[in-house]
Each structure stands twice: as C-alpha cells, then as structure tokens.
C-alpha cells in the first residue's frame, strides 16, 4: 500500500519529501550542537556539579560557539523545510503560510547568529557580570553589548515564528503523506517551542525550576526531527527495480 502511494506521488511530492528528510537530518544536528551540548553544560555549571565547569569566560565562549554553529544548522534546516513546503504548495496551497513563517524564522536565526557572535566576542566582560547567575544574562548583555541583546530578542521572536511554520507545515505534511509519525514530530516541535519560552523568560526574571527545563529542551529538540525522519524515510527510499525475465 505504501509503495503504491509512493508511485502515485507527483514530482512536487517526491521533491518535497526529500527536502523534509534533509531538513530533519540537519535539524537533528542543529539540536545536538545548539541545544544539547550548551544546555547540559550550563545546567551542570549552574548546579555546581563539576568544579571545572563554572560560569566564566571559557564556558561562555564554548557555549556561544556551539550556539553559533547550531544556529547556522537551524538556518539550513529552516531553509530545507521551507523548500519542502514550497514544493508541496504546488499540489496543496495550504502550505503557503508554513513556507512564509519559515522564511521569517530564517531571518530570526540569522539574527541569533549575530547575537551569538557578540556573546563569544565579549565573553570575558559577560562572565564577570553574570557572577554565576544565568538570569542576569540579558541585563549583562544590555550593559556590555546592547546591540547583541536586542538582536537576540528580535531573533528569538522571529525564530519562534519560524518554528510555528515548521509545526504547521509538518502537521499538514502528515495528512498529505498519510503518516502519523510526522504528526508526532510536529507535536514535539510545538512542545519544543513552548519549552523554549521558559529559558528565555529566565533571562528576564527567575523561573522556578527553569534550570531543569534546560535538560528537557534538548531532548525534545532531538526527538522532534527524529520522529519526522521515522515518518518520511520509508517513503523516500527508492524502490528496487523489478528483475528482468
């Protein structure tokens, strides 16, 4: 049944499915580099679990570098998702809004790249300002690098809207390809967006238990593209040609 549907796909469907697959692969790498490594290192530093891991210049530079690389991969992932939705829009016009939101998200992550560069370049000043409290991050950035602080805020908002585009596009794709696993990936992306609000709000004021969300955030970030891959990979594997008589 699955192979029959694959053979009936239009060219836009085949290209769109391939873009979804690559978007999920790149999104998985982005989540690992931009969320998993920075979140766990900041969590351990905040808990004081390791004496060698504390808030300081080295940790901030490493975190900024990983966020920088992760944001670059997120830009590429959003581009691939947007291209997938643009191809699928040829047969299903409802993908147009998802494609437009992903475009906004791409701009947002480019701004986050700029903010991460500011963070990496001013790590020594920020480290002395933070004094071990991540909730001071935004006020410290406003003091030391105000342009970087406002760039991060605008980038986060636009990037969040781009995430909504991914959620919407994947939900539509789950119906389009008749694959519920893609819908699960869409739901996890939505949960990721909701979880991302808590650490961001913690930059403004202390959120009770917000530090523990740093552990859940990267796990959901890795799980979302993984579910998309589970849903789309069986549909994009080339079928074996029939043996000649």
C-alpha positions as CSV (number, residue, x, y, z in Angstrom):
1,X,0.0,0.0,0.0
2,X,2.8,2.4,0.9
3,X,4.7,1.7,-2.3
4,X,1.5,2.2,-4.3
5,X,1.1,5.7,-2.8
6,X,4.8,6.4,-3.5
7,X,4.4,5.6,-7.2
8,X,1.4,8.0,-7.4
9,X,3.3,10.9,-6.0
10,X,3.7,13.9,-8.2
11,X,7.1,15.3,-8.8
12,X,6.5,18.1,-6.3
13,X,5.6,15.4,-3.7
14,X,8.8,13.5,-4.3
15,X,11.0,16.6,-4.1
16,X,9.1,17.9,-1.1
17,X,9.5,14.5,0.8
18,X,13.3,14.6,0.0
19,X,13.5,18.2,1.4
20,X,11.7,17.1,4.5
21,X,14.1,14.3,5.0
22,X,17.1,16.5,4.7
23,X,15.5,19.2,6.8
24,X,15.0,16.7,9.6
25,X,18.6,15.4,9.3
26,X,20.1,18.9,9.5
27,X,17.6,19.8,12.3
28,X,18.9,16.8,14.3
29,X,22.5,18.0,14.0
30,X,21.4,21.6,14.9
31,X,19.6,20.4,18.0
32,X,22.6,18.3,19.2
33,X,25.0,21.2,18.7
34,X,22.9,24.2,19.5
35,X,20.7,22.8,22.3
36,X,22.1,19.5,23.7
37,X,25.7,20.5,24.4
38,X,25.1,24.1,25.6
39,X,22.1,23.2,27.8
40,X,23.8,20.4,29.7
41,X,26.9,22.4,30.2
42,X,25.0,25.4,31.5
43,X,22.9,23.2,33.7
44,X,25.9,21.5,35.3
45,X,27.6,24.8,35.8
46,X,24.5,26.3,37.4
47,X,24.2,23.3,39.8
48,X,27.9,23.4,40.6
49,X,28.1,19.6,39.8
50,X,31.6,19.9,38.4
51,X,34.3,22.2,39.9
52,X,36.0,22.5,36.5
53,X,32.7,23.7,34.9
54,X,31.6,27.1,36.2
55,X,30.3,30.3,34.7
56,X,33.3,32.1,33.2
57,X,34.9,33.2,30.0
58,X,35.8,29.7,28.8
59,X,32.3,28.3,29.3
60,X,30.6,31.4,27.7
61,X,32.9,31.2,24.7
62,X,32.3,27.5,24.3
63,X,28.5,28.0,24.7
64,X,28.5,30.9,22.2
65,X,30.5,28.8,19.7
66,X,28.1,25.9,20.0
67,X,25.0,28.1,19.7
68,X,26.7,29.8,16.7
69,X,27.2,26.5,14.9
70,X,23.8,25.2,16.0
71,X,22.0,28.3,14.8
72,X,23.8,28.0,11.4
73,X,22.4,24.5,11.1
74,X,19.0,25.7,12.1
75,X,19.1,28.2,9.3
76,X,19.9,25.5,6.9
77,X,17.2,23.2,8.4
78,X,14.6,26.0,8.1
79,X,15.6,26.6,4.5
80,X,15.2,22.9,3.7
81,X,11.8,22.8,5.4
82,X,10.7,25.9,3.7
83,X,11.7,24.5,0.3
84,X,9.8,21.3,1.1
85,X,6.7,23.2,1.9
86,X,7.1,25.4,-1.2
87,X,7.2,22.2,-3.3
88,X,4.2,20.7,-1.6
89,X,2.4,24.0,-2.0
90,X,2.2,23.2,-5.7
91,X,-0.3,20.5,-5.0
92,X,-1.7,21.8,-1.6
93,X,-1.9,25.6,-1.4
94,X,-2.4,25.5,2.4
95,X,1.4,25.0,2.8
96,X,1.9,28.7,1.7
97,X,1.6,30.0,5.3
98,X,4.0,27.5,6.7
99,X,6.6,28.4,4.0
100,X,6.2,32.1,4.8
101,X,6.7,31.6,8.5
102,X,9.8,29.5,7.9
103,X,11.2,32.4,5.9
104,X,10.7,34.7,8.9
105,X,12.4,32.1,11.1
106,X,15.4,32.0,8.8
107,X,15.8,35.8,9.3
108,X,15.4,35.2,13.1
109,X,18.2,32.6,13.3
110,X,20.5,34.8,11.2
111,X,20.0,37.4,13.9
112,X,20.7,34.8,16.6
113,X,23.9,34.1,14.8
114,X,24.9,37.7,15.1
115,X,23.9,37.7,18.8
116,X,26.0,34.5,19.4
117,X,28.9,36.2,17.8
118,X,28.5,39.1,20.2
119,X,28.4,36.7,23.1
120,X,31.5,34.9,22.0
121,X,33.4,38.2,21.5
122,X,32.5,39.7,24.8
123,X,32.7,36.5,27.0
124,X,35.2,38.0,29.5
125,X,33.0,41.0,30.3
126,X,29.8,38.9,30.5
127,X,31.5,36.3,32.7
128,X,32.4,38.9,35.3
129,X,28.9,40.4,35.1
130,X,27.0,37.1,35.4
131,X,28.6,36.1,38.6
132,X,27.2,32.6,38.3
133,X,23.6,33.6,37.7
134,X,22.3,32.9,34.2
135,X,19.2,35.0,34.9
136,X,21.4,38.1,34.7
137,X,22.3,37.3,31.1
138,X,20.0,39.8,29.4
139,X,20.8,42.7,31.7
140,X,24.5,41.9,31.3
141,X,24.2,41.9,27.6
142,X,22.3,45.2,27.7
143,X,25.1,46.7,29.7
144,X,28.1,45.3,27.7
145,X,26.6,44.6,24.3
146,X,23.1,46.3,24.0
147,X,23.0,45.7,20.2
148,X,23.6,42.0,20.8
149,X,20.9,41.8,23.5
150,X,18.2,43.4,21.3
151,X,19.4,41.4,18.3
152,X,18.9,38.2,20.3
153,X,15.4,39.2,21.4
154,X,14.2,40.0,17.8
155,X,16.0,36.9,16.5
156,X,14.2,34.7,19.1
157,X,10.8,36.1,18.3
158,X,11.3,35.6,14.5
159,X,12.9,32.2,15.1
160,X,9.9,31.2,17.2
161,X,7.5,32.2,14.4
162,X,9.6,30.1,12.1
163,X,9.1,27.2,14.5
164,X,5.4,27.7,14.2
165,X,5.8,27.4,10.5
166,X,7.6,24.0,10.9
167,X,4.8,22.8,13.3
168,X,2.1,23.8,10.8
169,X,3.9,22.5,7.7
170,X,4.7,19.1,9.3
171,X,1.1,18.8,10.6
172,X,-0.1,19.4,7.0
173,X,2.5,17.0,5.6
174,X,1.4,14.2,8.0
175,X,-2.1,14.4,6.3
176,X,-0.6,14.8,2.9
177,X,1.6,11.7,3.1
178,X,-0.8,9.9,5.5
179,X,1.9,9.3,8.1
180,X,1.0,9.9,11.8
181,X,4.7,9.7,12.8
182,X,5.3,13.1,11.1
183,X,2.4,14.5,13.1
184,X,4.2,13.3,16.3
185,X,7.2,15.2,15.1
186,X,5.1,18.3,14.6
187,X,3.7,17.9,18.2
188,X,7.2,17.6,19.6
189,X,8.3,20.7,17.7
190,X,5.3,22.6,19.3
191,X,6.4,21.3,22.7
192,X,9.9,22.5,21.9
193,X,8.6,26.0,21.2
194,X,6.7,26.1,24.5
195,X,9.7,24.8,26.5
196,X,11.9,27.4,24.7
197,X,9.9,30.2,26.3
198,X,10.9,29.2,29.9
199,X,14.7,29.6,29.5
200,X,14.1,32.8,27.5
201,X,11.9,34.2,30.3
202,X,14.6,33.2,32.8
203,X,16.8,35.7,31.1
204,X,14.3,38.4,32.2
205,X,13.5,37.0,35.7
206,X,13.9,33.9,37.7
207,X,11.6,31.0,36.7
208,X,11.2,28.3,39.5
209,X,12.6,25.1,38.1
210,X,13.6,26.8,34.9
211,X,17.1,25.3,35.0
212,X,15.7,21.8,34.8
213,X,13.9,22.7,31.6
214,X,17.4,23.0,30.1
215,X,17.6,19.3,30.3
216,X,14.2,18.6,28.7
217,X,14.6,21.2,26.0
218,X,17.4,19.5,24.1
219,X,15.8,16.0,24.4
220,X,12.6,17.3,22.8
221,X,14.7,19.2,20.2
222,X,16.4,15.9,19.2
223,X,13.2,13.9,19.4
224,X,11.2,16.2,17.0
225,X,13.3,15.8,13.9
226,X,13.9,12.1,14.7
227,X,10.1,11.4,14.5
228,X,10.0,13.3,11.2
229,X,12.8,11.0,9.9
230,X,11.0,7.9,11.1
231,X,7.9,9.1,9.2
232,X,9.5,10.2,6.0
233,X,12.4,7.8,5.4
234,X,10.3,4.8,4.4
235,X,8.6,7.0,1.8
236,X,11.8,8.3,0.3
237,X,13.7,5.1,-0.1
238,X,14.0,4.2,-3.8
239,X,12.1,1.1,-4.8
240,X,14.1,-1.8,-6.3
241,X,13.5,-2.3,-10.0
242,X,11.7,-5.5,-10.9
243,X,14.0,-8.3,-12.0
244,X,14.1,-8.7,-15.8
245,X,12.9,-12.1,-17.1
